[in-house]
C-alpha cells in the first residue's frame, strides 16, 4: 500500500469511492432517492470544488498498485475548541480491517500535528455506524457529544427524518 497526497486528477476516483461508501453505510440515514440518484456526479462536483479551494485542507489517498483503496480529507484548524476536522475517511469495503483506515488516520494526524495550530482533531460519524465508532475508539477517539446529521449539500429531503451523529475527538480541550 502506498499513501500520497491527493491531486486534482484523483477527483473522479475519490468521488466514486465516496459514493460507494455512502451507498453501503449511509442507507437508512440518507434518503434512498438521494443515494440511488446521480450521486457520482454530485460527489464529483463537491470534490472538484474542494480541490479548487485547497487552502487549509489536506487530502491523502491510499493505493495498492493501480487500485485506489481509500482516502482521507482534513480541514485544518476548523474549530477553536475541537481542532481540525477529519471530514471524510473512506476505505473500499474489501479493505476494511486491513490497516488502510489506520494508515490514513495516521497520515492525517501527522499532517495535523505538522500544519495545524493544535493537535486536536475530531470527526462526525453516523450513530447507526457502530463499526466505524468502534474503529475510531480503537484509535483513541472519544465520543464527546451527539448531534443531528446536516442535510447533504444543505438540500432538504436528502435525509430520512433526523438521523443522529456522534462527535469523536482526539486531544480536544475539555
C-alpha positions in Angstrom: 0.0 0.0 0.0 1.2 3.5 -0.8 -0.1 6.7 0.7 0.3 10.0 -1.1 -1.2 13.5 -1.1 -4.2 13.6 -3.4 -4.0 15.6 -6.7 -6.7 17.1 -8.8 -6.7 14.1 -11.2 -7.9 12.0 -8.2 -11.3 13.7 -8.0 -13.1 11.1 -10.0 -11.7 8.2 -8.0 -12.4 10.0 -4.7 -16.0 10.7 -5.8 -16.6 7.1 -6.9 -15.3 5.7 -3.5 -17.3 8.4 -1.6 -20.4 7.3 -3.5 -19.9 3.6 -2.9 -19.2 4.2 0.8 -22.3 6.3 1.3 -24.5 3.8 -0.6 -23.1 1.0 1.6 -23.0 2.6 5.0 -25.4 5.6 5.0 -28.6 3.8 3.8 -31.3 4.4 6.3 -30.0 7.8 7.4 -29.8 9.2 3.9 -32.8 9.1 1.6 -32.8 6.2 -1.0 -33.8 8.7 -3.7 -30.6 10.7 -3.0 -28.3 7.7 -2.7 -29.8 6.0 -5.8 -29.7 9.1 -7.9 -26.8 10.6 -9.7 -24.7 10.6 -6.6 -21.4 10.2 -8.5 -22.0 13.5 -10.3 -22.9 15.1 -7.0 -19.7 13.9 -5.3 -17.6 14.8 -8.4 -18.9 18.4 -8.2 -18.3 18.6 -4.4 -14.7 17.2 -4.8 -13.8 19.4 -7.8 -14.9 22.4 -5.7 -12.8 21.2 -2.8 -9.7 20.7 -4.9 -10.3 24.2 -6.3 -10.2 25.7 -2.8 -7.5 23.7 -1.1 -6.2 26.3 1.3 -6.4 24.9 4.8 -7.1 21.4 3.8 -5.1 18.2 3.2 -6.3 15.1 1.3 -4.4 11.8 1.1 -5.2 8.7 -0.9 -4.2 5.1 -0.4 -3.3 2.9 -3.4 -2.4 -0.8 -3.8 -0.6 -0.9 -7.1 -3.1 0.5 -9.6 -6.0 0.1 -7.2 -7.5 3.1 -5.4 -8.4 1.8 -1.9 -9.1 4.8 0.3 -8.8 8.5 1.1 -8.9 10.9 4.0 -9.8 14.6 3.8 -8.9 17.1 6.6 -10.0 20.7 7.3 -7.1 22.2 9.3 -7.9 24.3 12.4 -11.7 24.0 11.6 -12.9 24.7 15.1 -11.3 26.6 18.0 -12.3 24.0 20.6 -12.3 20.7 18.7 -9.4 21.4 16.3 -9.0 20.0 12.8 -12.0 18.2 11.2 -11.4 14.8 9.7 -14.1 15.5 7.2 -14.0 12.2 5.2 -12.4 8.8 5.7 -13.5 6.1 3.3 -11.9 2.8 2.5 -13.0 0.2 -0.1 -15.2 -2.3 1.7 -12.9 -5.3 0.8 -10.1 -3.5 2.6 -11.7 -2.9 5.9 -9.7 -4.3 8.8 -6.6 -4.5 6.7 -4.8 -1.4 8.0 -5.7 1.1 5.3 -8.0 3.2 7.5 -5.5 3.2 10.3 -2.7 4.2 8.0 -4.8 7.1 6.5 -5.7 8.3 10.0 -2.0 8.2 11.0 -1.2 10.2 7.9 -4.0 12.7 8.7 -2.8 13.0 12.3 0.8 13.7 11.1 -0.4 16.4 8.8 -2.4 18.0 11.6 0.5 17.9 14.0 2.8 19.5 11.4 0.4 22.0 9.9 -2.3 22.9 12.3 -2.1 25.2 15.4 -3.2 22.3 17.6 -3.0 18.5 17.5 -6.7 18.4 18.4 -8.9 16.7 15.9 -12.4 15.4 15.5 -14.9 13.9 13.2 -18.6 13.1 13.0 -19.8 9.5 12.5 -23.3 8.3 12.0 -24.8 7.0 15.2 -26.0 3.9 13.2 -22.4 3.2 12.1 -21.4 1.3 15.2 -18.5 -0.5 13.4 -16.9 2.9 12.5 -17.4 4.1 16.0 -15.5 1.0 17.3 -12.7 1.7 14.8 -12.3 5.3 16.0 -12.4 4.3 19.6 -9.7 1.7 19.0 -7.6 4.6 17.6 -8.1 6.6 20.8 -11.1 8.6 19.8 -13.6 9.5 22.5 -17.3 10.2 21.9 -17.9 13.8 23.0 -21.5 14.6 22.0 -24.2 13.7 19.6 -26.0 15.9 17.1 -28.2 15.8 14.0 -26.8 15.0 10.6 -26.9 18.1 8.4 -28.7 17.8 5.1 -26.1 16.8 2.5 -25.3 19.9 0.5 -27.8 21.8 2.6 -30.6 20.4 0.5 -33.7 19.3 2.5 -35.1 15.9 1.7 -31.8 14.1 1.3 -32.1 12.6 4.8 -34.6 10.1 6.3 -36.0 12.1 9.2 -33.4 13.4 11.6 -30.6 10.9 11.9 -28.0 11.5 14.6 -24.3 11.5 14.5 -21.5 11.3 17.2 -18.6 13.7 17.5 -15.4 11.6 18.1 -12.5 13.7 19.4 -8.7 13.3 20.0 -6.7 15.8 22.1 -9.5 18.3 22.2 -10.0 20.8 25.0 -12.5 19.6 27.6 
